[in-house]
Amino acid sequence: MRLLLAEDSPALAKSLAQGLREEGYTVDVVGDGESALHLASEVPFDALVLDRLLPKLEGLEVLRRLRTRGLRTPVLVLTALGDVANRVAGLDAGADDYLAKPFDFEELLARLRALVRRASGAPSNVVTAGPLTVDLASHTFSVAGQPLELTAREAAVLELFILKPGVTWTRSQLAEHLYDEATERDSNVLDVFVARLRKKLDAAGLDGSDIIVTQRGRGYRFEPPRGPA
């Protein structure tokens, strides 16, 4: 999952970005509203974490403009202005959630998980597809109750797939969700991740090629497995 973090405090931005990356998120960081508006308009983020008091363009104005442009990406607003009137203003501007500073990092993670779940239509952190299960809180997978050991990148790919079954992902779309702007991208590496995922699903008793379907000339599509492994 790829996040945009817009926060003008360098120390807080660095701390939050490090914590989010350790949780498996891909994170782009900007320090002003104009940069946030530009990047959020160009990149298909899975969620935005938007500080309200940003320089150059105030956070709620960034949010209003994004919503006017039709952007439906979930947005969590961070702010030191935590009174009721300001929370209402943030929600009315199009925020999906509002978190007042100072806050606990675990609460931020829980709220982000909730935003991503709602955007994908998942009712809880535990998402199942036949015998295949992912726990979004711990980023762990299992098949028929048995752990499925994945690397961080493999887990990120399978998490995207399982949250949006039936969707065809091109290699460039997968790259947009897995890498930040500073990372060099190689679409061939994504084929390697998919090949490894299929082998691990095969070893767990599933048919990896039936679950992660290659659509020639287009990309990959996830088809949920049925029945017990």
C-alpha positions as CSV (number, residue, x, y, z in Angstrom):
1,M,0.0,0.0,0.0
2,R,1.3,3.4,-1.0
3,L,0.7,6.5,1.2
4,L,1.3,10.2,0.7
5,L,2.4,11.9,4.0
6,A,2.0,15.7,3.9
7,E,3.6,17.1,7.0
8,D,5.6,20.3,7.4
9,S,7.5,19.3,10.5
10,P,10.7,17.5,9.2
11,A,11.2,15.7,12.5
12,L,7.6,14.4,12.7
13,A,7.5,13.6,9.0
14,K,10.7,11.5,9.3
15,S,9.5,9.7,12.4
16,L,6.1,8.9,10.9
17,A,7.5,7.8,7.5
18,Q,10.0,5.5,9.2
19,G,7.3,3.9,11.3
20,L,4.9,3.5,8.4
21,R,7.6,1.9,6.2
22,E,8.4,-0.5,9.0
23,E,4.8,-1.5,8.9
24,G,5.1,-2.4,5.2
25,Y,3.7,0.8,3.6
26,T,5.4,2.6,0.7
27,V,5.5,6.3,1.7
28,D,6.1,9.5,-0.2
29,V,6.7,12.6,2.0
30,V,6.1,16.2,1.1
31,G,6.3,19.3,3.3
32,D,3.8,21.8,1.8
33,G,0.3,21.9,0.3
34,E,1.2,22.7,-3.2
35,S,3.5,19.6,-3.4
36,A,0.7,17.5,-1.8
37,L,-1.9,18.7,-4.3
38,H,0.4,18.0,-7.3
39,L,1.5,14.5,-6.2
40,A,-1.9,13.4,-5.0
41,S,-3.3,14.5,-8.4
42,E,-0.7,12.5,-10.3
43,V,-0.2,9.3,-8.3
44,P,-2.8,6.6,-7.4
45,F,-2.2,6.5,-3.6
46,D,-4.1,4.1,-1.4
47,A,-4.5,6.8,1.3
48,L,-3.4,10.3,2.1
49,V,-2.2,11.5,5.5
50,L,-2.6,15.3,5.3
51,D,-1.5,17.8,7.9
52,R,-4.0,20.7,8.2
53,L,-1.5,23.6,8.8
54,L,0.7,23.2,5.7
55,P,2.7,26.1,4.1
56,K,1.9,27.4,0.6
57,L,-1.5,25.8,0.5
58,E,-3.6,25.0,3.7
59,G,-4.4,21.3,4.2
60,L,-8.2,21.7,3.9
61,E,-7.8,23.7,0.7
62,V,-5.7,20.9,-0.7
63,L,-8.4,18.4,0.3
64,R,-11.2,20.5,-1.2
65,R,-9.4,20.8,-4.5
66,L,-8.7,17.1,-4.7
67,R,-12.3,16.3,-4.0
68,T,-13.4,18.8,-6.6
69,R,-11.2,17.0,-9.1
70,G,-13.0,13.8,-8.3
71,L,-10.3,12.2,-6.3
72,R,-11.8,9.5,-4.0
73,T,-8.7,8.4,-2.2
74,P,-9.2,8.0,1.6
75,V,-7.8,11.0,3.5
76,L,-6.8,11.2,7.1
77,V,-6.3,14.8,8.4
78,L,-3.7,15.4,11.1
79,T,-4.0,18.6,13.0
80,A,-3.2,20.5,16.3
81,L,-6.7,22.0,15.9
82,G,-8.7,19.3,17.6
83,D,-11.8,21.1,18.8
84,V,-15.2,20.1,17.5
85,A,-15.6,23.0,15.1
86,N,-12.3,22.2,13.4
87,R,-13.0,18.5,13.2
88,V,-16.4,19.3,11.6
89,A,-14.6,21.6,9.1
90,G,-12.2,18.9,8.1
91,L,-14.9,16.3,7.6
92,D,-17.0,18.7,5.7
93,A,-14.1,19.5,3.4
94,G,-14.0,15.8,2.4
95,A,-11.8,14.1,5.0
96,D,-12.6,10.5,5.8
97,D,-11.1,10.7,9.3
98,Y,-9.5,13.3,11.6
99,L,-6.7,12.8,14.2
100,A,-5.7,15.5,16.6
101,K,-2.1,16.0,17.6
102,P,-0.5,14.7,19.7
103,F,-1.6,11.2,18.9
104,D,-0.4,7.6,19.4
105,F,1.2,6.0,16.4
106,E,-0.8,2.8,17.0
107,E,-4.0,4.8,16.7
108,L,-2.8,6.3,13.4
109,L,-2.1,2.8,12.1
110,A,-5.5,1.5,13.1
111,R,-7.2,4.5,11.5
112,L,-5.3,4.0,8.2
113,R,-6.2,0.3,8.2
114,A,-9.8,1.2,8.7
115,L,-9.7,3.7,5.7
116,V,-8.0,1.1,3.4
117,R,-10.5,-1.6,4.5
118,R,-13.5,0.6,3.8
119,A,-12.2,1.7,0.4
120,S,-11.8,-2.0,-0.5
121,G,-15.1,-3.1,1.0
122,A,-13.5,-5.3,3.6
123,P,-15.4,-5.4,6.9
124,S,-12.4,-6.3,9.1
125,N,-8.6,-6.6,9.2
126,V,-8.9,-10.3,8.4
127,V,-9.7,-10.8,4.7
128,T,-10.4,-14.3,3.3
129,A,-10.4,-15.7,-0.2
130,G,-11.4,-19.3,0.1
131,P,-8.7,-21.0,2.2
132,L,-6.3,-18.0,1.8
133,T,-6.4,-15.4,4.6
134,V,-4.6,-12.1,5.1
135,D,-4.4,-10.2,8.4
136,L,-4.0,-6.5,7.4
137,A,-2.9,-5.6,11.0
138,S,0.0,-8.0,11.1
139,H,0.5,-8.3,7.3
140,T,0.5,-12.1,7.7
141,F,-0.9,-14.7,5.4
142,S,-2.1,-18.3,5.8
143,V,-3.6,-21.1,3.8
144,A,-6.1,-23.3,5.5
145,G,-4.7,-22.0,8.8
146,Q,-1.1,-22.8,7.9
147,P,1.3,-19.8,7.7
148,L,2.4,-18.6,4.3
149,E,5.8,-17.1,4.6
150,L,6.3,-14.2,2.2
151,T,8.9,-11.4,1.7
152,A,7.7,-7.8,2.3
153,R,7.3,-7.2,-1.5
154,E,5.5,-10.5,-2.1
155,A,3.2,-9.7,0.8
156,A,2.5,-6.2,-0.6
157,V,1.6,-7.7,-4.0
158,L,-0.7,-10.3,-2.6
159,E,-2.3,-7.8,-0.3
160,L,-3.2,-5.6,-3.3
161,F,-4.5,-8.6,-5.2
162,I,-6.7,-10.0,-2.4
163,L,-8.2,-6.6,-1.6
164,K,-9.3,-6.2,-5.2
165,P,-10.2,-9.6,-6.6
166,G,-11.0,-9.7,-10.3
167,V,-9.2,-6.5,-11.1
168,T,-6.5,-6.6,-13.8
169,W,-3.3,-4.9,-12.7
170,T,-0.8,-3.8,-15.3
171,R,2.9,-3.9,-14.3
172,S,3.0,-0.1,-14.2
173,Q,-0.1,0.0,-11.9
174,L,1.5,-2.5,-9.5
175,A,4.7,-0.4,-9.6
176,E,2.8,2.8,-8.7
177,H,1.5,1.1,-5.6
178,L,4.7,-0.6,-4.5
179,Y,7.4,2.0,-5.1
180,D,7.8,5.6,-4.0
181,E,8.9,8.4,-6.3
182,A,12.6,8.1,-5.3
183,T,12.8,4.4,-6.1
184,E,14.0,3.2,-9.5
185,R,11.4,0.8,-11.0
186,D,11.9,-2.3,-13.0
187,S,8.7,-4.0,-14.3
188,N,10.6,-7.3,-14.8
189,V,11.1,-7.5,-11.0
190,L,7.3,-7.6,-10.6
191,D,7.2,-10.7,-12.8
192,V,9.7,-12.2,-10.4
193,F,7.5,-11.4,-7.4
194,V,4.5,-12.9,-9.1
195,A,6.5,-16.1,-10.0
196,R,7.6,-16.5,-6.5
197,L,4.1,-16.0,-5.1
198,R,2.7,-18.7,-7.5
199,K,5.4,-21.2,-6.3
200,K,4.6,-20.5,-2.7
201,L,0.9,-20.9,-3.3
202,D,1.6,-24.1,-5.2
203,A,3.6,-25.4,-2.2
204,A,0.7,-24.5,0.1
205,G,-1.6,-26.7,-1.9
206,L,-3.2,-24.1,-4.1
207,D,-2.8,-23.6,-7.9
208,G,-0.8,-20.4,-8.1
209,S,-1.4,-19.9,-11.8
210,D,-5.2,-20.3,-11.4
211,I,-5.2,-17.7,-8.5
212,I,-2.8,-15.2,-10.1
213,V,-3.9,-15.2,-13.7
214,T,-1.7,-13.8,-16.5
215,Q,-3.7,-11.7,-19.0
216,R,-1.4,-11.6,-22.0
217,G,-0.5,-8.1,-23.0
218,R,-2.4,-6.6,-20.0
219,G,-1.1,-7.8,-16.7
220,Y,-2.3,-9.9,-13.8
221,R,-5.7,-10.7,-12.2
222,F,-6.4,-12.3,-8.9
223,E,-9.1,-15.0,-8.8
224,P,-10.0,-16.1,-5.3
225,P,-9.5,-19.8,-4.7
226,R,-12.6,-21.9,-3.7
227,G,-13.0,-24.6,-1.2
228,P,-10.4,-26.1,1.2
229,A,-6.7,-26.3,0.2
